């Protein structure tokens, strides 16, 4: 982490930011891996809730990042400066189609009266005349995914498949919620009501309501998908967010390896839904 901070303060080259970000991630990852030793009196590295705590830390970091990003407003001058950064890619012939579109969007938000703005508009308008390198791997992958998606949505069975998948997902949440409710009910029947009022006892109730809300969002989305595909996808995203932010925490406390696979599946599903909306 120290090396990454020194590198970011020393070097001005934006291309090195990715390298220093990786260095900082390695440092932070090494630190957070030892969190079990820091929060236990006996320095217990294998403290069971460690995986859940690490997961919650990353969730909090993500929410903090999104909060800052949402409140971040650029001035017209800052948009112009970011366009100049894209101009470097033109010089080294590394500007792909997506980056050019971003540069044009930045120029549209820059001060139109600034002489540099007029100059850059002319540069990016004539950039197609320069020798073009092949689009980057990420851009080509997105273009390929886009062509696949448009091929599938034209198929008659596509909506049926999406609807069926999320209906099964909703059914799974309902079954899980029912089993959890039965467990809580057994505690009530046995007279262990005081146990439910403790912080540990309220966790199953939180998990139950999260499962219920997740099933509800998914079920509503599956029923309206034929009327409004976009609204259905938004509800599906909300249900996945409940899984990521709440339910996965419980999964990490019980089976970290299975939870890791489940989180990966949730993130993959979220990316697909973001693209589809």
Protein Blocks (a to p, Z undefined) as FASTA:
>chain_A
ZZmmmmmmmpmcfklmmmmmmmmmmmmmmmmmmmmmmmpmklpaklmklmmmmmmmmmmm
mmmmmmmmmmpccdfklmmmmmmmmmmmmmnopacfklmmmmmmmmmmmcfkbmklmmmm
mmmmmmmmpccddddfklmmmmmmmmmmmmmmmpmklmmmmmmmmmmmmmmmmmmmmmmm
mmmmmmmmnopamlmmpmklmmmmmmmmmmmmmmmmmmmmmmmmmmmmmlmmmmmmmmmm
mmmmmmmmmmmmmmmmlmmmmmmmmmmmmmmmmmmZZ
